[in-house]
């Protein structure tokens, strides 16, 4: 069970023989909109996974959805992690839209998490 109002980053790949395979596949954002506010929030922490001194990113996602099916995603935080292969969003899973059900959205171009921005996506 996932709490409404949450954004949960998931590895994009469904299979892989090593953790490196999963990390290189990029991420899917699982967005569970709050029924009352049509919004969600979540955080992603990225580092290289094996050294203490690696560059790190701590990214906050704030999501809102209007009644017409347009999704706004804002990112803020620190974006020091430099492995662009691992720091990218490839797809979205959105629960709780006004249209009902689960919306799966493959992004037309990969979204690299390299700075604060706001994107609009039509579901």
C-alpha positions in Angstrom: 0.0 0.0 0.0 1.3 3.5 -0.9 0.2 6.6 1.0 -1.7 9.1 -1.1 0.2 12.3 -1.8 3.5 10.4 -2.4 6.1 10.3 -5.2 8.3 7.2 -5.2 11.2 6.8 -7.6 11.5 3.2 -8.9 14.2 1.6 -11.1 12.9 1.6 -14.7 14.3 -1.9 -15.5 12.1 -4.8 -14.5 15.1 -7.3 -14.7 18.8 -7.1 -14.4 21.6 -9.3 -13.2 23.3 -6.7 -11.0 22.4 -3.5 -9.1 24.5 -1.7 -11.7 22.0 -2.9 -14.4 19.1 -1.5 -12.5 20.8 1.8 -11.8 21.8 2.3 -15.4 18.2 1.8 -16.6 17.1 5.1 -15.2 14.0 5.8 -13.1 10.2 5.7 -13.1 8.3 8.1 -10.9 5.4 6.4 -9.2 3.0 9.3 -8.4 0.1 8.7 -6.1 -2.0 11.8 -6.1 -3.8 12.9 -2.9 -7.6 12.7 -3.6 -8.4 16.0 -2.0 -5.6 18.2 -3.4 -4.6 16.3 -6.6 -1.0 16.7 -5.5 2.0 14.6 -4.4 5.5 15.1 -3.0 8.6 12.9 -2.6 12.3 13.0 -2.4 15.1 11.1 -4.2 18.7 10.7 -2.9 21.4 9.7 -5.3 25.0 8.7 -4.7 27.4 6.3 -6.3 26.5 3.6 -3.8 30.0 2.6 -2.6 32.1 5.6 -1.6 31.6 8.2 1.2 33.1 11.0 -0.8 31.0 10.8 -4.0 28.9 13.7 -5.2 25.3 13.4 -4.0 21.9 14.7 -5.1 18.9 15.2 -2.9 15.9 16.1 -5.1 12.4 17.1 -4.0 9.6 16.4 -6.4 6.3 18.4 -6.1 3.5 17.3 -8.3 0.1 18.8 -9.0 -2.6 17.7 -11.5 -5.4 19.8 -12.9 -8.8 18.3 -13.8 -7.9 18.2 -17.5 -5.1 15.7 -17.1 -2.1 18.1 -17.2 0.6 17.2 -14.7 3.1 19.8 -13.3 6.3 18.5 -11.8 8.7 20.8 -10.0 12.1 19.8 -8.8 14.3 21.5 -6.3 17.3 20.6 -4.1 20.9 19.7 -4.7 22.0 18.2 -8.0 25.6 17.3 -7.6 25.4 13.6 -8.6 27.1 13.5 -12.1 26.2 10.1 -13.5 23.6 11.1 -16.0 22.9 7.5 -17.0 21.4 6.9 -13.5 20.0 10.3 -12.8 17.2 10.3 -15.5 13.5 9.8 -15.5 12.2 7.6 -18.3 8.5 7.1 -17.4 5.7 8.0 -15.0 3.1 5.9 -13.3 0.3 8.1 -12.0 -2.5 7.0 -9.7 -5.5 9.0 -8.6 -6.2 11.2 -11.6 -9.7 12.5 -12.2 -9.9 10.2 -15.2 -9.5 7.2 -12.8 -7.3 4.2 -13.0 -3.5 4.1 -13.5 -1.9 6.3 -16.2 1.5 5.1 -17.6 3.4 7.7 -19.5 6.7 7.0 -21.3 8.5 10.3 -21.7 9.2 11.4 -25.3 12.8 12.4 -24.2 14.6 11.3 -21.1 14.5 13.9 -18.3 18.0 14.3 -16.8 17.9 15.3 -13.1 20.6 18.0 -13.4 18.9 21.1 -12.0 15.8 22.6 -10.6 13.0 22.9 -13.2 9.3 22.6 -13.8 7.9 20.4 -16.5 4.3 20.1 -17.8 3.1 16.7 -19.0 -0.2 15.9 -20.6 -1.4 12.5 -19.5 
